Amino acid sequence: MTITAKYPHQLNDDDLLAQCEFEAFRGSGSGGQKRNKTSNAIRLTHKQTGLATTAQESRSQFQNKMIALRKLRLLFAFELRQNVDLDSFAPTKITTDWIMGVGKQNSQRHVQDYAIVIQEVLDLLDVYNYAISDCAKKLSVSSARLGKFIKKDHQLFNYINSQRQRRSLSPLR
């Protein structure tokens, strides 16, 4: 899916939640009486895109809402593509820092920043037909560094390999 406006995952929590439908329900699985008697599991559905996530990891409805929001940010990064003007493109400092391994992975903005990095890398890879070396050049990093970054995230690695397979390219190793 291609979008033309600002990515939803770049919004702050309150603005993004305002664009979502919120549903609480009873979680399933183990957890005893608390899980079976309270509606603490959460489903967030983004109204504009229809993308949805659920969370039932915690006994707290609020914590599950925050977990679902983090999952939704990452889902946007994987599912939404935006056209990139290669002539005017310059990588963000956040992206360069994360790929070079100096990103603030323990910061409070961890998931939002990471979603922005994933989005930027995937948008570029999409433009370059998932050619790692071309994308790395545009990001001003080496192909090896970009490959190392990709391999650190199992979900990202599998997603890129599935896209490469669709294009009859060899998988990353």
CYANA upper distance limits for C-alpha pairs under 8 A (distance plus 0.5 A):
  1 MET  CA     79 GLU  CA      6.99
  1 MET  CA     80 LEU  CA      5.64
  1 MET  CA     81 ARG  CA      6.43
  2 THR  CA     80 LEU  CA      6.15
  2 THR  CA     81 ARG  CA      5.07
  2 THR  CA     82 GLN  CA      5.80
  2 THR  CA     83 ASN  CA      7.94
  3 ILE  CA      7 TYR  CA      8.11
  3 ILE  CA     80 LEU  CA      7.14
  3 ILE  CA     81 ARG  CA      6.85
  3 ILE  CA     82 GLN  CA      5.99
  4 THR  CA     82 GLN  CA      6.88
  4 THR  CA     83 ASN  CA      8.30
  6 LYS  CA     10 GLN  CA      7.69
  7 TYR  CA     11 LEU  CA      7.99
  7 TYR  CA     76 PHE  CA      8.32
  8 PRO  CA     16 LEU  CA      6.96
  8 PRO  CA     73 ARG  CA      8.10
  8 PRO  CA     76 PHE  CA      7.80
  9 HIS  CA     16 LEU  CA      7.72
  9 HIS  CA     72 LEU  CA      8.27
  9 HIS  CA     73 ARG  CA      5.29
  9 HIS  CA     74 LEU  CA      8.23
  9 HIS  CA     76 PHE  CA      6.99
  9 HIS  CA     77 ALA  CA      7.95
  9 HIS  CA    112 GLN  CA      7.10
  9 HIS  CA    115 ALA  CA      7.45
  9 HIS  CA    116 ILE  CA      7.92
 10 GLN  CA    112 GLN  CA      7.28
 10 GLN  CA    116 ILE  CA      7.45
 11 LEU  CA     15 ASP  CA      6.48
 11 LEU  CA     16 LEU  CA      6.17
 12 ASN  CA     16 LEU  CA      6.66
 13 ASP  CA     17 LEU  CA      6.49
 13 ASP  CA     69 LEU  CA      8.27
 14 ASP  CA     18 ALA  CA      6.67
 15 ASP  CA     19 GLN  CA      7.22
 16 LEU  CA     20 CYS  CA      7.27
 17 LEU  CA     21 GLU  CA      8.33
 17 LEU  CA     69 LEU  CA      8.24
 19 GLN  CA     46 HIS  CA      6.45
 19 GLN  CA     47 LYS  CA      6.57
 19 GLN  CA     48 GLN  CA      8.01
 20 CYS  CA     44 LEU  CA      6.55
 20 CYS  CA     45 THR  CA      5.73
 20 CYS  CA     46 HIS  CA      4.82
 20 CYS  CA     47 LYS  CA      6.02
 21 GLU  CA     44 LEU  CA      6.19
 21 GLU  CA     45 THR  CA      5.61
 21 GLU  CA     46 HIS  CA      6.92
 21 GLU  CA     47 LYS  CA      7.13
 22 PHE  CA     42 ILE  CA      7.64
 22 PHE  CA     43 ARG  CA      6.51
 22 PHE  CA     44 LEU  CA      5.46
 22 PHE  CA     45 THR  CA      7.27
 23 GLU  CA     42 ILE  CA      6.22
 23 GLU  CA     43 ARG  CA      5.60
 23 GLU  CA     44 LEU  CA      7.02
 24 ALA  CA     39 SER  CA      6.05
 24 ALA  CA     40 ASN  CA      6.58
 24 ALA  CA     41 ALA  CA      6.07
 24 ALA  CA     42 ILE  CA      5.15
 24 ALA  CA     43 ARG  CA      6.92
 24 ALA  CA     61 GLN  CA      8.34
 25 PHE  CA     38 THR  CA      8.34
 25 PHE  CA     39 SER  CA      4.90
 25 PHE  CA     40 ASN  CA      6.71
 25 PHE  CA     41 ALA  CA      5.70
 25 PHE  CA     42 ILE  CA      6.80
 25 PHE  CA     43 ARG  CA      8.40
 26 ARG  CA     35 ARG  CA      7.25
 26 ARG  CA     36 ASN  CA      6.83
 26 ARG  CA     37 LYS  CA      7.67
 26 ARG  CA     38 THR  CA      6.44
 26 ARG  CA     39 SER  CA      4.69
 26 ARG  CA     40 ASN  CA      6.61
 26 ARG  CA     41 ALA  CA      6.20
 27 GLY  CA     35 ARG  CA      6.49
 27 GLY  CA     36 ASN  CA      7.30
 27 GLY  CA     39 SER  CA      7.43
 27 GLY  CA     40 ASN  CA      7.35
 27 GLY  CA     41 ALA  CA      5.63
 27 GLY  CA     56 GLN  CA      6.51
 28 SER  CA     35 ARG  CA      7.75
 28 SER  CA     36 ASN  CA      7.71
 30 SER  CA     35 ARG  CA      8.12
 31 GLY  CA     35 ARG  CA      5.87
 31 GLY  CA     36 ASN  CA      8.12
 32 GLY  CA     36 ASN  CA      7.09
 33 GLN  CA     37 LYS  CA      6.44
 34 LYS  CA     38 THR  CA      6.57
 34 LYS  CA     59 ARG  CA      7.83
 35 ARG  CA     39 SER  CA      8.09
 35 ARG  CA     40 ASN  CA      7.82
 35 ARG  CA     59 ARG  CA      7.34
 39 SER  CA     61 GLN  CA      8.11
 40 ASN  CA     56 GLN  CA      7.42
 40 ASN  CA     58 SER  CA      8.39
 40 ASN  CA     59 ARG  CA      6.81
 40 ASN  CA     60 SER  CA      6.59
 40 ASN  CA     61 GLN  CA      4.84
 40 ASN  CA     64 ASN  CA      7.73
 41 ALA  CA     54 THR  CA      7.76
 41 ALA  CA     55 ALA  CA      6.26
 41 ALA  CA     56 GLN  CA      4.85
 41 ALA  CA     57 GLU  CA      8.33
 41 ALA  CA     58 SER  CA      8.50
 41 ALA  CA     61 GLN  CA      6.87
 41 ALA  CA     64 ASN  CA      6.88
 42 ILE  CA     54 THR  CA      5.90
 42 ILE  CA     55 ALA  CA      5.82
 42 ILE  CA     56 GLN  CA      6.95
 42 ILE  CA     61 GLN  CA      7.47
 42 ILE  CA     64 ASN  CA      6.52
 42 ILE  CA     65 LYS  CA      6.40
 42 ILE  CA     68 ALA  CA      7.44
 43 ARG  CA     52 ALA  CA      7.38
 43 ARG  CA     53 THR  CA      6.17
 43 ARG  CA     54 THR  CA      4.77
 43 ARG  CA     55 ALA  CA      7.17
 43 ARG  CA     65 LYS  CA      8.37
 43 ARG  CA     68 ALA  CA      7.48
 44 LEU  CA     52 ALA  CA      5.96
 44 LEU  CA     53 THR  CA      6.00
 44 LEU  CA     54 THR  CA      6.85
 44 LEU  CA     65 LYS  CA      8.26
 44 LEU  CA     68 ALA  CA      7.01
 44 LEU  CA     69 LEU  CA      7.74
 44 LEU  CA     72 LEU  CA      8.24
 45 THR  CA     50 GLY  CA      6.57
 45 THR  CA     51 LEU  CA      6.21
 45 THR  CA     52 ALA  CA      4.65
 45 THR  CA     53 THR  CA      7.18
 46 HIS  CA     50 GLY  CA      5.79
 46 HIS  CA     51 LEU  CA      5.98
 46 HIS  CA     52 ALA  CA      6.70
 47 LYS  CA     51 LEU  CA      8.28
 51 LEU  CA     72 LEU  CA      8.10
 51 LEU  CA     75 LEU  CA      8.16
 51 LEU  CA     76 PHE  CA      8.22
 52 ALA  CA     72 LEU  CA      7.22
 53 THR  CA     68 ALA  CA      6.21
 53 THR  CA     69 LEU  CA      8.26
 53 THR  CA     71 LYS  CA      6.91
 53 THR  CA     72 LEU  CA      6.31
 54 THR  CA     68 ALA  CA      5.90
 55 ALA  CA     64 ASN  CA      5.70
 55 ALA  CA     65 LYS  CA      7.53
 55 ALA  CA     67 ILE  CA      6.62
 55 ALA  CA     68 ALA  CA      5.59
 56 GLN  CA     64 ASN  CA      6.31
 57 GLU  CA     64 ASN  CA      7.03
 58 SER  CA     63 GLN  CA      6.85
 58 SER  CA     64 ASN  CA      6.33
 59 ARG  CA     63 GLN  CA      8.41
 59 ARG  CA     64 ASN  CA      8.28
 60 SER  CA     64 ASN  CA      6.72
 61 GLN  CA     65 LYS  CA      6.65
 62 PHE  CA     66 MET  CA      6.93
 63 GLN  CA     67 ILE  CA      6.69
 64 ASN  CA     68 ALA  CA      6.52
 65 LYS  CA     69 LEU  CA      6.63
 66 MET  CA     70 ARG  CA      6.76
 67 ILE  CA     71 LYS  CA      6.75
 68 ALA  CA     72 LEU  CA      6.56
 69 LEU  CA     73 ARG  CA      6.79
 70 ARG  CA     74 LEU  CA      7.07
 70 ARG  CA    111 VAL  CA      6.71
 70 ARG  CA    112 GLN  CA      8.05
 71 LYS  CA     75 LEU  CA      6.64
 72 LEU  CA     76 PHE  CA      6.69
 73 ARG  CA     77 ALA  CA      7.00
 73 ARG  CA    111 VAL  CA      7.90
 73 ARG  CA    112 GLN  CA      7.22
 73 ARG  CA    115 ALA  CA      6.61
 74 LEU  CA     78 PHE  CA      6.91
 74 LEU  CA    111 VAL  CA      8.04
 74 LEU  CA    114 TYR  CA      8.48
 74 LEU  CA    115 ALA  CA      5.75
 75 LEU  CA     79 GLU  CA      6.48
 76 PHE  CA     80 LEU  CA      5.92
 76 PHE  CA    115 ALA  CA      8.32
 76 PHE  CA    119 GLN  CA      8.49
 77 ALA  CA     81 ARG  CA      8.32
 77 ALA  CA    115 ALA  CA      5.98
 77 ALA  CA    116 ILE  CA      7.46
 77 ALA  CA    118 ILE  CA      6.42
 77 ALA  CA    119 GLN  CA      5.03
 77 ALA  CA    122 LEU  CA      8.40
 78 PHE  CA    118 ILE  CA      7.83
 78 PHE  CA    119 GLN  CA      7.24
 78 PHE  CA    122 LEU  CA      7.95
 80 LEU  CA    119 GLN  CA      8.34
 81 ARG  CA    119 GLN  CA      7.99
 81 ARG  CA    122 LEU  CA      8.15
 81 ARG  CA    123 ASP  CA      6.24
 82 GLN  CA    123 ASP  CA      6.70
 83 ASN  CA    123 ASP  CA      7.54
 83 ASN  CA    127 VAL  CA      8.15
 84 VAL  CA     89 PHE  CA      7.49
 84 VAL  CA    123 ASP  CA      7.35
 84 VAL  CA    124 LEU  CA      7.37
 84 VAL  CA    127 VAL  CA      7.60
 85 ASP  CA     89 PHE  CA      6.38
 90 ALA  CA    138 LYS  CA      8.10
 90 ALA  CA    139 LEU  CA      7.81
 91 PRO  CA     95 THR  CA      6.95
 91 PRO  CA     96 THR  CA      7.14
 91 PRO  CA    120 GLU  CA      8.37
 91 PRO  CA    138 LYS  CA      8.14
 91 PRO  CA    139 LEU  CA      6.05
 91 PRO  CA    140 SER  CA      8.34
 92 THR  CA     96 THR  CA      6.91
 93 LYS  CA     97 ASP  CA      6.45
 94 ILE  CA     98 TRP  CA      6.65
 94 ILE  CA    103 GLY  CA      7.33
 94 ILE  CA    113 ASP  CA      7.46
 94 ILE  CA    117 VAL  CA      7.34
 95 THR  CA     99 ILE  CA      6.62
 95 THR  CA    116 ILE  CA      8.09
 95 THR  CA    117 VAL  CA      5.33
 95 THR  CA    120 GLU  CA      7.95
 96 THR  CA    100 MET  CA      6.52
 96 THR  CA    139 LEU  CA      7.61
 96 THR  CA    140 SER  CA      8.38
 96 THR  CA    141 VAL  CA      8.24
 97 ASP  CA    101 GLY  CA      6.60
 97 ASP  CA    102 VAL  CA      5.47
 97 ASP  CA    103 GLY  CA      5.28
 98 TRP  CA    102 VAL  CA      6.14
 98 TRP  CA    103 GLY  CA      4.67
 98 TRP  CA    104 LYS  CA      8.15
 98 TRP  CA    114 TYR  CA      8.41
 98 TRP  CA    117 VAL  CA      7.90
 98 TRP  CA    149 PHE  CA      8.46
 99 ILE  CA    103 GLY  CA      8.16
 99 ILE  CA    141 VAL  CA      8.42
 99 ILE  CA    145 ARG  CA      7.33
 99 ILE  CA    146 LEU  CA      6.75
 99 ILE  CA    149 PHE  CA      6.07
100 MET  CA    141 VAL  CA      8.26
100 MET  CA    145 ARG  CA      7.33
100 MET  CA    149 PHE  CA      8.38
101 GLY  CA    149 PHE  CA      8.32
104 LYS  CA    110 HIS  CA      7.47
105 GLN  CA    110 HIS  CA      5.91
106 ASN  CA    110 HIS  CA      6.67
109 ARG  CA    113 ASP  CA      6.36
110 HIS  CA    114 TYR  CA      6.45
111 VAL  CA    115 ALA  CA      6.47
112 GLN  CA    116 ILE  CA      6.88
113 ASP  CA    117 VAL  CA      6.85
114 TYR  CA    118 ILE  CA      6.65
115 ALA  CA    119 GLN  CA      6.51
116 ILE  CA    120 GLU  CA      6.64
117 VAL  CA    121 VAL  CA      6.68
118 ILE  CA    122 LEU  CA      6.49
118 ILE  CA    156 LEU  CA      8.46
119 GLN  CA    123 ASP  CA      6.43
120 GLU  CA    124 LEU  CA      6.76
121 VAL  CA    125 LEU  CA      6.58
121 VAL  CA    135 CYS  CA      8.15
122 LEU  CA    126 ASP  CA      6.46
123 ASP  CA    127 VAL  CA      6.93
124 LEU  CA    128 TYR  CA      6.73
124 LEU  CA    135 CYS  CA      6.49
125 LEU  CA    129 ASN  CA      6.39
125 LEU  CA    130 TYR  CA      4.91
125 LEU  CA    131 ALA  CA      6.91
125 LEU  CA    132 ILE  CA      7.46
125 LEU  CA    135 CYS  CA      6.29
126 ASP  CA    130 TYR  CA      6.13
128 TYR  CA    134 ASP  CA      7.02
128 TYR  CA    135 CYS  CA      6.99
129 ASN  CA    164 ARG  CA      8.49
129 ASN  CA    167 ARG  CA      8.18
130 TYR  CA    135 CYS  CA      8.27
130 TYR  CA    160 ILE  CA      7.90
130 TYR  CA    163 GLN  CA      7.72
130 TYR  CA    164 ARG  CA      6.59
131 ALA  CA    135 CYS  CA      6.92
132 ILE  CA    136 ALA  CA      6.51
132 ILE  CA    143 SER  CA      6.80
132 ILE  CA    146 LEU  CA      8.02
132 ILE  CA    147 GLY  CA      7.99
133 SER  CA    137 LYS  CA      6.76
133 SER  CA    142 SER  CA      8.09
133 SER  CA    143 SER  CA      5.61
134 ASP  CA    138 LYS  CA      6.98
135 CYS  CA    139 LEU  CA      6.74
136 ALA  CA    140 SER  CA      6.58
136 ALA  CA    141 VAL  CA      5.72
136 ALA  CA    142 SER  CA      6.19
136 ALA  CA    143 SER  CA      5.76
136 ALA  CA    146 LEU  CA      6.66
137 LYS  CA    141 VAL  CA      6.54
137 LYS  CA    142 SER  CA      7.30
137 LYS  CA    143 SER  CA      8.07
141 VAL  CA    145 ARG  CA      6.95
141 VAL  CA    146 LEU  CA      7.26
142 SER  CA    146 LEU  CA      6.85
143 SER  CA    147 GLY  CA      6.49
144 ALA  CA    148 LYS  CA      6.58
145 ARG  CA    149 PHE  CA      6.73
146 LEU  CA    150 ILE  CA      6.70
147 GLY  CA    151 LYS  CA      6.63
147 GLY  CA    172 LEU  CA      8.50
148 LYS  CA    152 LYS  CA      6.93
149 PHE  CA    153 ASP  CA      7.90
150 ILE  CA    154 HIS  CA      8.44
150 ILE  CA    156 LEU  CA      6.68
150 ILE  CA    157 PHE  CA      5.98
151 LYS  CA    156 LEU  CA      8.05
151 LYS  CA    157 PHE  CA      5.96
152 LYS  CA    157 PHE  CA      8.24
153 ASP  CA    157 PHE  CA      6.54
154 HIS  CA    158 ASN  CA      6.63
155 GLN  CA    159 TYR  CA      6.58
156 LEU  CA    160 ILE  CA      6.62
157 PHE  CA    161 ASN  CA      6.69
157 PHE  CA    172 LEU  CA      8.32
158 ASN  CA    162 SER  CA      6.60
159 TYR  CA    163 GLN  CA      6.80
160 ILE  CA    164 ARG  CA      6.58
161 ASN  CA    165 GLN  CA      6.50
161 ASN  CA    171 PRO  CA      5.73
161 ASN  CA    172 LEU  CA      6.77
162 SER  CA    166 ARG  CA      6.78
163 GLN  CA    167 ARG  CA      7.03
164 ARG  CA    168 SER  CA      6.77
164 ARG  CA    169 LEU  CA      5.46
164 ARG  CA    170 SER  CA      7.22
164 ARG  CA    171 PRO  CA      6.87
165 GLN  CA    169 LEU  CA      5.98
165 GLN  CA    170 SER  CA      7.22
165 GLN  CA    171 PRO  CA      7.19
